[in-house]
Amino acid sequence: MSVTQPQVLLVEDEPAQREVLAYNLESEGFAVRRAENGEEALLMVSEARPDLVILDWMMPLMSGIEVCRQLKTRDDTREIPIIMLSARSEEVDTVRGLETGADDYVVKPYALRELMARVRNQLRRSRPAASGTELVFDDIRLDPERHRVNRADKELKLGPTEYRLLVTLLEKPGRVFSRDQLLDHVWGRDIYVDTRTVDVHIARLRKALTIHGGMDPIRTVRGAGYALG
């Protein structure tokens, strides 16, 4: 019933730096996708939404600043945390990066340990369960370290898929997830599963959450998907 790996998109045009960063991220337990320029990065985000983007400022074809601006002005990507990497160390450059929408700004050269800490810090906000943070919604409590779910102080038995579904919904209460988004988060981006499978597992999760009574906390948004609350 493990929580799915946080997905990091690494956008860096310098091959050696890209591979060193990717190696260290993967060693920390992150699933890493690589892009070598801004245009490729935007295409990869449109294909599969990452949990976090590490973005170099100076790149060919499209700068990191422009990639950041585009991601932060789109409704479907504006919540993705972005860590900007740059050799530009002047205060005005840091301010520009942050005002464009970057969530953090790291000046090159940087210590890998510090960058990894910043990555984990950003993921605590976007993927709290991946960092071991307890998730709570009304009377539902999920402990990702012990893999236990309680509602109104009664332990619930969930299958692995229902557990991952609940984690996804609990991490963003109120957000409407489409079936395709749930497939990406719960089953993985490289696995083909019919979207109707989502409906089956949502029904099982609803049954598990209400087995001891209480209202169904999962909301169906017709034509859009599902949300918690």
KOLVEX-993999 format. One record per atom (N, C-alpha, C): residue number from 1; atom name; x, y negated, z. Coordinates in steps of 0.05 Angstrom, whole numbers, padded with zeros to 5 digits, m for minus. Layout:
<sites>
NUM;CA;X;Y;Z
...
</sites>
This chain:
<sites>
1;N;00016;00024;00000
1;CA;00000;00000;00000
1;C;00017;m00025;00000
2;N;00041;m00024;m00013
2;CA;00059;m00046;m00012
2;C;00047;m00070;m00028
3;N;00055;m00094;m00018
3;CA;00047;m00118;m00032
3;C;00063;m00120;m00058
4;N;00051;m00128;m00080
4;CA;00065;m00130;m00105
4;C;00088;m00149;m00103
5;N;00110;m00144;m00117
5;CA;00133;m00161;m00116
5;C;00127;m00189;m00126
6;N;00138;m00209;m00112
6;CA;00135;m00237;m00123
6;C;00149;m00239;m00150
7;N;00135;m00252;m00169
7;CA;00145;m00254;m00196
7;C;00158;m00281;m00200
8;N;00184;m00281;m00206
8;CA;00199;m00306;m00210
8;C;00207;m00309;m00239
9;N;00201;m00332;m00250
9;CA;00210;m00339;m00277
9;C;00235;m00356;m00275
10;N;00257;m00347;m00285
10;CA;00283;m00361;m00284
10;C;00289;m00373;m00311
11;N;00291;m00399;m00312
11;CA;00295;m00414;m00337
11;C;00322;m00428;m00336
12;N;00341;m00416;m00350
12;CA;00369;m00426;m00348
12;C;00382;m00419;m00375
13;N;00394;m00439;m00388
13;CA;00405;m00435;m00415
13;C;00433;m00424;m00414
14;N;00447;m00426;m00392
14;CA;00474;m00416;m00390
14;C;00474;m00386;m00382
15;N;00482;m00368;m00400
15;CA;00479;m00339;m00395
15;C;00491;m00329;m00369
16;N;00516;m00338;m00363
16;CA;00529;m00328;m00339
16;C;00514;m00336;m00314
17;N;00506;m00361;m00312
17;CA;00490;m00370;m00289
17;C;00464;m00356;m00287
18;N;00451;m00352;m00310
18;CA;00425;m00338;m00311
18;C;00427;m00310;m00299
19;N;00448;m00296;m00307
19;CA;00451;m00268;m00298
19;C;00458;m00266;m00269
20;N;00476;m00284;m00259
20;CA;00483;m00284;m00231
20;C;00458;m00290;m00214
21;N;00443;m00310;m00222
21;CA;00419;m00316;m00207
21;C;00399;m00293;m00208
22;N;00395;m00282;m00231
22;CA;00376;m00260;m00234
22;C;00384;m00236;m00216
23;N;00410;m00230;m00216
23;CA;00420;m00208;m00199
23;C;00414;m00213;m00170
24;N;00419;m00237;m00160
24;CA;00415;m00244;m00132
24;C;00385;m00244;m00125
25;N;00368;m00254;m00143
25;CA;00340;m00254;m00138
25;C;00329;m00225;m00137
26;N;00338;m00208;m00155
26;CA;00329;m00180;m00155
26;C;00339;m00166;m00130
27;N;00363;m00173;m00121
27;CA;00373;m00161;m00096
27;C;00356;m00168;m00072
28;N;00343;m00191;m00074
28;CA;00325;m00201;m00052
28;C;00297;m00189;m00054
29;N;00292;m00173;m00075
29;CA;00266;m00160;m00078
29;C;00247;m00174;m00096
30;N;00256;m00193;m00112
30;CA;00239;m00207;m00130
30;C;00240;m00195;m00158
31;N;00217;m00195;m00171
31;CA;00216;m00186;m00199
31;C;00222;m00211;m00216
32;N;00243;m00209;m00233
32;CA;00252;m00233;m00248
32;C;00248;m00230;m00278
33;N;00237;m00251;m00289
33;CA;00235;m00254;m00319
33;C;00253;m00277;m00326
34;N;00266;m00275;m00349
34;CA;00286;m00294;m00357
34;C;00278;m00309;m00382
35;N;00283;m00335;m00382
35;CA;00279;m00352;m00406
35;C;00304;m00369;m00409
36;N;00312;m00373;m00434
36;CA;00337;m00388;m00439
36;C;00332;m00417;m00449
37;N;00306;m00424;m00453
37;CA;00300;m00452;m00460
37;C;00272;m00459;m00452
38;N;00265;m00484;m00453
38;CA;00239;m00493;m00444
38;C;00216;m00483;m00459
39;N;00219;m00481;m00486
39;CA;00197;m00471;m00502
39;C;00190;m00442;m00496
40;N;00211;m00426;m00493
40;CA;00207;m00398;m00485
40;C;00194;m00396;m00458
41;N;00202;m00413;m00440
41;CA;00190;m00413;m00413
41;C;00160;m00418;m00414
42;N;00152;m00438;m00429
42;CA;00123;m00444;m00430
42;C;00108;m00421;m00443
43;N;00119;m00408;m00463
43;CA;00107;m00385;m00475
43;C;00104;m00362;m00455
44;N;00125;m00357;m00439
44;CA;00124;m00335;m00420
44;C;00104;m00341;m00398
45;N;00101;m00366;m00389
45;CA;00082;m00373;m00369
45;C;00053;m00368;m00379
46;N;00049;m00375;m00405
46;CA;00022;m00371;m00417
46;C;00015;m00341;m00419
47;N;00036;m00324;m00423
47;CA;00032;m00295;m00425
47;C;00027;m00282;m00398
48;N;00040;m00292;m00377
48;CA;00038;m00280;m00350
48;C;00046;m00301;m00330
49;N;00028;m00308;m00313
49;CA;00032;m00330;m00293
49;C;00051;m00320;m00271
50;N;00075;m00334;m00268
50;CA;00093;m00325;m00247
50;C;00084;m00337;m00220
51;N;00096;m00327;m00198
51;CA;00091;m00337;m00172
51;C;00109;m00361;m00166
52;N;00132;m00364;m00180
52;CA;00150;m00386;m00176
52;C;00167;m00389;m00201
53;N;00175;m00414;m00207
53;CA;00193;m00420;m00229
53;C;00218;m00433;m00219
54;N;00241;m00422;m00227
54;CA;00267;m00436;m00222
54;C;00275;m00447;m00249
55;N;00279;m00474;m00250
55;CA;00280;m00488;m00275
55;C;00304;m00506;m00277
56;N;00321;m00501;m00297
56;CA;00344;m00518;m00301
56;C;00335;m00544;m00315
57;N;00347;m00567;m00308
57;CA;00339;m00592;m00319
57;C;00349;m00595;m00348
58;N;00375;m00591;m00352
58;CA;00387;m00596;m00378
58;C;00387;m00571;m00395
59;N;00369;m00571;m00415
59;CA;00367;m00548;m00433
59;C;00362;m00557;m00462
60;N;00369;m00540;m00481
60;CA;00363;m00547;m00509
60;C;00334;m00544;m00515
61;N;00325;m00557;m00536
61;CA;00297;m00556;m00547
61;C;00277;m00571;m00529
62;N;00278;m00566;m00503
62;CA;00259;m00580;m00485
62;C;00272;m00581;m00458
63;N;00272;m00604;m00446
63;CA;00285;m00607;m00419
63;C;00268;m00594;m00398
64;N;00281;m00588;m00375
64;CA;00266;m00578;m00353
64;C;00245;m00597;m00342
65;N;00252;m00623;m00344
65;CA;00233;m00644;m00335
65;C;00207;m00642;m00351
66;N;00209;m00638;m00377
66;CA;00185;m00636;m00394
66;C;00170;m00611;m00389
67;N;00184;m00589;m00385
67;CA;00171;m00563;m00377
67;C;00155;m00567;m00351
68;N;00168;m00579;m00332
68;CA;00155;m00584;m00306
68;C;00130;m00601;m00310
69;N;00133;m00623;m00325
69;CA;00110;m00641;m00329
69;C;00087;m00626;m00342
70;N;00092;m00609;m00362
70;CA;00070;m00595;m00375
70;C;00057;m00575;m00356
71;N;00073;m00561;m00340
71;CA;00062;m00541;m00322
71;C;00045;m00554;m00300
72;N;00054;m00577;m00291
72;CA;00040;m00591;m00269
72;C;00015;m00607;m00278
73;N;00012;m00610;m00304
73;CA;m00012;m00624;m00314
73;C;m00034;m00604;m00323
74;N;m00028;m00578;m00323
74;CA;m00048;m00558;m00331
74;C;m00061;m00547;m00307
75;N;m00087;m00544;m00308
75;CA;m00103;m00534;m00285
75;C;m00094;m00506;m00277
76;N;m00087;m00489;m00296
76;CA;m00081;m00461;m00291
76;C;m00053;m00456;m00281
77;N;m00036;m00477;m00282
77;CA;m00008;m00473;m00274
77;C;00002;m00493;m00254
78;N;m00014;m00513;m00247
78;CA;m00004;m00535;m00230
78;C;00004;m00526;m00202
79;N;m00008;m00503;m00193
79;CA;m00002;m00493;m00166
79;C;00024;m00476;m00165
80;N;00036;m00470;m00187
80;CA;00060;m00453;m00187
80;C;00083;m00470;m00176
81;N;00096;m00461;m00154
81;CA;00119;m00475;m00144
81;C;00142;m00476;m00164
82;N;00155;m00499;m00166
82;CA;00177;m00503;m00184
82;C;00201;m00513;m00169
83;N;00224;m00498;m00171
83;CA;00249;m00508;m00160
83;C;00266;m00517;m00183
84;N;00273;m00543;m00183
84;CA;00289;m00554;m00205
84;C;00319;m00552;m00198
85;N;00335;m00543;m00217
85;CA;00364;m00541;m00214
85;C;00376;m00563;m00232
86;N;00395;m00578;m00221
86;CA;00407;m00598;m00238
86;C;00435;m00606;m00227
87;N;00452;m00614;m00246
87;CA;00478;m00625;m00238
87;C;00476;m00654;m00232
88;N;00453;m00666;m00238
88;CA;00448;m00694;m00233
88;C;00442;m00699;m00203
89;N;00461;m00711;m00190
89;CA;00459;m00713;m00161
89;C;00452;m00740;m00150
90;N;00447;m00760;m00168
90;CA;00439;m00786;m00159
90;C;00411;m00786;m00147
91;N;00406;m00803;m00128
91;CA;00380;m00804;m00115
91;C;00358;m00809;m00135
92;N;00363;m00826;m00155
92;CA;00342;m00832;m00175
92;C;00334;m00807;m00190
93;N;00354;m00789;m00195
93;CA;00348;m00764;m00210
93;C;00331;m00745;m00193
94;N;00338;m00743;m00167
94;CA;00322;m00727;m00149
94;C;00293;m00737;m00147
95;N;00290;m00763;m00145
95;CA;00264;m00775;m00143
95;C;00248;m00770;m00169
96;N;00261;m00772;m00192
96;CA;00248;m00767;m00217
96;C;00238;m00739;m00219
97;N;00256;m00720;m00211
97;CA;00248;m00692;m00212
97;C;00224;m00686;m00194
98;N;00224;m00697;m00170
98;CA;00202;m00692;m00151
98;C;00177;m00706;m00160
99;N;00179;m00730;m00171
99;CA;00156;m00744;m00181
99;C;00143;m00731;m00205
100;N;00159;m00717;m00220
100;CA;00149;m00702;m00243
100;C;00132;m00678;m00234
101;N;00137;m00670;m00209
101;CA;00120;m00648;m00199
101;C;00136;m00625;m00187
102;N;00163;m00626;m00189
102;CA;00179;m00604;m00177
102;C;00174;m00603;m00147
103;N;00172;m00579;m00137
103;CA;00168;m00575;m00108
103;C;00193;m00576;m00092
104;N;00216;m00572;m00105
104;CA;00242;m00574;m00092
104;C;00262;m00581;m00113
105;N;00285;m00592;m00105
105;CA;00306;m00601;m00123
105;C;00332;m00593;m00112
106;N;00347;m00577;m00127
106;CA;00373;m00566;m00117
106;C;00395;m00576;m00136
107;N;00415;m00588;m00125
107;CA;00437;m00599;m00140
107;C;00459;m00578;m00144
108;N;00469;m00576;m00169
108;CA;00491;m00558;m00176
108;C;00517;m00572;m00169
109;N;00538;m00558;m00160
109;CA;00537;m00529;m00153
109;C;00523;m00525;m00126
110;N;00510;m00503;m00123
110;CA;00495;m00497;m00098
110;C;00504;m00471;m00086
111;N;00499;m00467;m00061
111;CA;00504;m00442;m00048
111;C;00481;m00423;m00053
112;N;00487;m00399;m00062
112;CA;00466;m00379;m00069
112;C;00448;m00374;m00044
113;N;00460;m00372;m00021
113;CA;00445;m00366;00003
113;C;00424;m00388;00008
114;N;00432;m00413;00003
114;CA;00414;m00436;00007
114;C;00391;m00434;m00013
115;N;00398;m00428;m00039
115;CA;00377;m00427;m00059
115;C;00357;m00404;m00053
116;N;00367;m00381;m00044
116;CA;00350;m00359;m00037
116;C;00331;m00367;m00014
117;N;00341;m00382;00005
117;CA;00324;m00392;00027
117;C;00303;m00410;00017
118;N;00309;m00427;m00002
118;CA;00290;m00445;m00013
118;C;00269;m00430;m00029
119;N;00277;m00409;m00043
119;CA;00258;m00393;m00058
119;C;00238;m00380;m00038
120;N;00249;m00368;m00017
120;CA;00231;m00355;00003
120;C;00212;m00375;00015
121;N;00222;m00399;00020
121;CA;00205;m00420;00033
121;C;00182;m00428;00014
122;N;00187;m00430;m00011
122;CA;00166;m00437;m00030
122;C;00146;m00414;m00033
123;N;00156;m00390;m00032
123;CA;00139;m00366;m00035
123;C;00121;m00362;m00010
124;N;00130;m00371;00013
124;CA;00113;m00370;00036
124;C;00087;m00385;00032
125;N;00089;m00406;00016
125;CA;00065;m00422;00010
125;C;00048;m00409;m00012
126;N;00061;m00399;m00032
126;CA;00045;m00388;m00055
126;C;00039;m00358;m00052
127;N;00056;m00343;m00038
127;CA;00052;m00314;m00034
127;C;00058;m00308;m00005
128;N;00042;m00317;00015
128;CA;00049;m00313;00043
128;C;00052;m00284;00051
129;N;00036;m00266;00039
129;CA;00038;m00237;00047
129;C;00065;m00226;00040
130;N;00077;m00235;00018
130;CA;00103;m00225;00010
130;C;00125;m00232;00030
131;N;00121;m00252;00047
131;CA;00140;m00259;00067
131;C;00133;m00248;00094
132;N;00111;m00231;00096
132;CA;00104;m00219;00121
132;C;00085;m00235;00138
133;N;00075;m00257;00127
133;CA;00056;m00274;00142
133;C;00029;m00262;00144
134;N;00017;m00261;00168
134;CA;m00010;m00251;00171
134;C;m00030;m00268;00156
135;N;m00049;m00255;00143
135;CA;m00069;m00270;00128
135;C;m00096;m00268;00143
136;N;m00109;m00291;00145
136;CA;m00134;m00292;00160
136;C;m00155;m00307;00144
137;N;m00179;m00296;00143
137;CA;m00202;m00310;00131
137;C;m00227;m00302;00148
138;N;m00239;m00322;00161
138;CA;m00261;m00317;00179
138;C;m00253;m00295;00199
139;N;m00268;m00273;00199
139;CA;m00262;m00252;00219
139;C;m00245;m00229;00206
140;N;m00233;m00234;00183
140;CA;m00216;m00214;00169
140;C;m00187;m00221;00174
141;N;m00172;m00202;00184
141;CA;m00143;m00206;00189
141;C;m00128;m00183;00175
142;N;m00107;m00191;00160
142;CA;m00090;m00172;00147
142;C;m00061;m00176;00155
143;N;m00049;m00155;00166
143;CA;m00021;m00155;00175
143;C;m00004;m00140;00153
144;N;00010;m00155;00136
144;CA;00025;m00142;00114
144;C;00048;m00126;00124
145;N;00059;m00131;00147
145;CA;00082;m00116;00157
145;C;00073;m00088;00167
146;N;00050;m00087;00180
146;CA;00040;m00062;00190
146;C;00019;m00049;00171
147;N;00013;m00063;00149
147;CA;m00007;m00054;00130
147;C;m00034;m00047;00143
148;N;m00043;m00065;00160
148;CA;m00068;m00060;00174
148;C;m00088;m00083;00168
149;N;m00113;m00076;00165
149;CA;m00134;m00095;00160
149;C;m00155;m00092;00182
150;N;m00163;m00114;00194
150;CA;m00184;m00113;00214
150;C;m00206;m00133;00207
151;N;m00230;m00126;00213
151;CA;m00252;m00145;00211
151;C;m00268;m00144;00237
152;N;m00271;m00167;00250
152;CA;m00285;m00168;00276
152;C;m00273;m00148;00295
153;N;m00246;m00147;00294
153;CA;m00230;m00130;00312
153;C;m00234;m00100;00308
154;N;m00246;m00092;00285
154;CA;m00248;m00064;00278
154;C;m00230;m00058;00254
155;N;m00214;m00037;00257
155;CA;m00195;m00031;00235
155;C;m00210;m00020;00211
156;N;m00202;m00028;00188
156;CA;m00214;m00019;00163
156;C;m00195;m00001;00148
157;N;m00205;00019;00135
157;CA;m00189;00037;00119
157;C;m00192;00030;00089
158;N;m00170;00021;00077
158;CA;m00171;00013;00049
158;C;m00152;00030;00033
159;N;m00160;00036;00008
159;CA;m00142;00049;m00010
159;C;m00120;00030;m00019
160;N;m00098;00039;m00031
160;CA;m00076;00022;m00039
160;C;m00085;m00001;m00058
161;N;m00102;00005;m00077
161;CA;m00110;m00015;m00096
161;C;m00128;m00036;m00083
162;N;m00147;m00026;m00066
162;CA;m00164;m00045;m00051
162;C;m00148;m00063;m00033
163;N;m00127;m00052;m00021
163;CA;m00110;m00068;m00003
163;C;m00097;m00090;m00019
164;N;m00085;m00084;m00042
164;CA;m00072;m00104;m00058
164;C;m00092;m00125;m00069
165;N;m00116;m00116;m00075
165;CA;m00137;m00135;m00083
165;C;m00143;m00155;m00061
166;N;m00146;m00144;m00037
166;CA;m00152;m00161;m00014
166;C;m00129;m00181;m00008
167;N;m00104;m00172;m00010
167;CA;m00082;m00190;m00007
167;C;m00083;m00213;m00026
168;N;m00088;m00207;m00051
168;CA;m00090;m00228;m00072
168;C;m00112;m00248;m00066
169;N;m00135;m00238;m00058
169;CA;m00157;m00256;m00052
169;C;m00152;m00272;m00026
170;N;m00140;m00260;m00006
170;CA;m00135;m00273;00019
170;C;m00113;m00295;00016
171;N;m00095;m00291;m00002
171;CA;m00073;m00311;m00005
171;C;m00084;m00337;m00017
172;N;m00106;m00336;m00031
172;CA;m00118;m00360;m00043
172;C;m00148;m00361;m00038
173;N;m00157;m00364;m00013
173;CA;m00186;m00364;m00008
173;C;m00200;m00386;m00024
174;N;m00223;m00379;m00036
174;CA;m00238;m00399;m00052
174;C;m00230;m00400;m00081
175;N;m00206;m00391;m00087
175;CA;m00197;m00392;m00115
175;C;m00211;m00369;m00131
176;N;m00221;m00376;m00155
176;CA;m00233;m00356;m00172
176;C;m00212;m00343;m00189
177;N;m00210;m00316;m00186
177;CA;m00191;m00301;m00202
177;C;m00206;m00287;m00225
178;N;m00197;m00290;m00249
178;CA;m00209;m00275;m00271
178;C;m00201;m00246;m00269
179;N;m00214;m00228;m00283
179;CA;m00207;m00200;m00283
179;C;m00178;m00196;m00293
180;N;m00171;m00211;m00314
180;CA;m00143;m00208;m00325
180;C;m00123;m00217;m00304
181;N;m00129;m00238;m00289
181;CA;m00110;m00247;m00268
181;C;m00107;m00226;m00246
182;N;m00129;m00214;m00238
182;CA;m00128;m00193;m00218
182;C;m00113;m00169;m00228
183;N;m00116;m00162;m00254
183;CA;m00101;m00140;m00265
183;C;m00071;m00146;m00263
184;N;m00063;m00171;m00270
184;CA;m00035;m00178;m00269
184;C;m00024;m00176;m00240
185;N;m00039;m00187;m00221
185;CA;m00030;m00188;m00193
185;C;m00030;m00160;m00180
186;N;m00050;m00144;m00186
186;CA;m00054;m00119;m00170
186;C;m00042;m00095;m00184
187;N;m00046;m00093;m00210
187;CA;m00037;m00069;m00225
187;C;m00009;m00074;m00238
188;N;m00003;m00099;m00243
188;CA;00023;m00105;m00256
188;C;00019;m00114;m00284
189;N;00038;m00130;m00294
189;CA;00035;m00142;m00320
189;C;00042;m00122;m00343
190;N;00056;m00101;m00337
190;CA;00064;m00083;m00358
190;C;00047;m00057;m00359
191;N;00026;m00057;m00344
191;CA;00009;m00033;m00344
191;C;m00018;m00039;m00356
192;N;m00027;m00023;m00375
192;CA;m00053;m00027;m00387
192;C;m00075;m00014;m00371
193;N;m00094;m00030;m00362
193;CA;m00118;m00020;m00347
193;C;m00142;m00035;m00358
194;N;m00163;m00021;m00363
194;CA;m00188;m00034;m00373
194;C;m00198;m00053;m00351
195;N;m00208;m00076;m00361
195;CA;m00217;m00097;m00342
195;C;m00240;m00087;m00325
196;N;m00256;m00068;m00335
196;CA;m00278;m00057;m00319
196;C;m00269;m00043;m00294
197;N;m00244;m00034;m00295
197;CA;m00232;m00021;m00271
197;C;m00232;m00040;m00247
198;N;m00228;m00066;m00253
198;CA;m00228;m00086;m00232
198;C;m00255;m00086;m00217
199;N;m00277;m00084;m00233
199;CA;m00304;m00084;m00221
199;C;m00308;m00060;m00202
200;N;m00297;m00038;m00210
200;CA;m00300;m00013;m00194
200;C;m00286;m00017;m00167
201;N;m00262;m00027;m00168
201;CA;m00246;m00030;m00143
201;C;m00256;m00054;m00126
202;N;m00267;m00074;m00138
202;CA;m00280;m00095;m00123
202;C;m00304;m00084;m00107
203;N;m00319;m00067;m00120
203;CA;m00342;m00054;m00107
203;C;m00333;m00037;m00083
204;N;m00311;m00023;m00087
204;CA;m00300;m00006;m00065
204;C;m00290;m00024;m00042
205;N;m00278;m00047;m00049
205;CA;m00268;m00065;m00028
205;C;m00292;m00077;m00013
206;N;m00312;m00085;m00027
206;CA;m00336;m00096;m00014
206;C;m00348;m00075;00006
207;N;m00349;m00050;m00003
207;CA;m00360;m00029;00015
207;C;m00343;m00026;00040
208;N;m00317;m00027;00036
208;CA;m00299;m00024;00059
208;C;m00301;m00048;00078
209;N;m00304;m00072;00068
209;CA;m00305;m00096;00084
209;C;m00332;m00098;00100
210;N;m00352;m00085;00090
210;CA;m00378;m00087;00103
210;C;m00387;m00062;00117
211;N;m00369;m00043;00120
211;CA;m00376;m00016;00130
211;C;m00386;m00019;00159
212;N;m00377;m00038;00175
212;CA;m00385;m00042;00202
212;C;m00406;m00064;00205
213;N;m00417;m00073;00182
213;CA;m00436;m00095;00183
213;C;m00422;m00121;00174
214;N;m00437;m00142;00175
214;CA;m00426;m00168;00166
214;C;m00432;m00173;00137
215;N;m00431;m00199;00130
215;CA;m00437;m00206;00102
215;C;m00414;m00200;00083
216;N;m00421;m00196;00058
216;CA;m00400;m00191;00038
216;C;m00386;m00217;00032
217;N;m00359;m00219;00038
217;CA;m00345;m00244;00035
217;C;m00336;m00250;00006
218;N;m00339;m00230;m00012
218;CA;m00329;m00233;m00039
218;C;m00351;m00245;m00057
219;N;m00345;m00266;m00070
219;CA;m00364;m00280;m00087
219;C;m00359;m00274;m00116
220;N;m00380;m00266;m00131
220;CA;m00378;m00262;m00159
220;C;m00385;m00287;m00174
221;N;m00367;m00297;m00191
221;CA;m00373;m00321;m00207
221;C;m00378;m00312;m00235
222;N;m00403;m00313;m00243
222;CA;m00411;m00301;m00269
222;C;m00395;m00314;m00292
223;N;m00383;m00296;m00308
223;CA;m00368;m00305;m00331
223;C;m00340;m00314;m00324
224;N;m00332;m00314;m00299
224;CA;m00306;m00324;m00291
224;C;m00290;m00304;m00275
225;N;m00302;m00291;m00255
225;CA;m00287;m00271;m00240
225;C;m00297;m00269;m00211
226;N;m00277;m00267;m00192
226;CA;m00284;m00262;m00164
226;C;m00268;m00282;m00146
227;N;m00280;m00288;m00123
227;CA;m00266;m00305;m00104
227;C;m00273;m00296;m00076
228;N;m00256;m00302;m00057
228;CA;m00262;m00296;m00029
228;C;m00273;m00321;m00017
229;N;m00298;m00320;m00008
229;CA;m00311;m00343;00004
229;C;m00323;m00362;m00017
</sites>
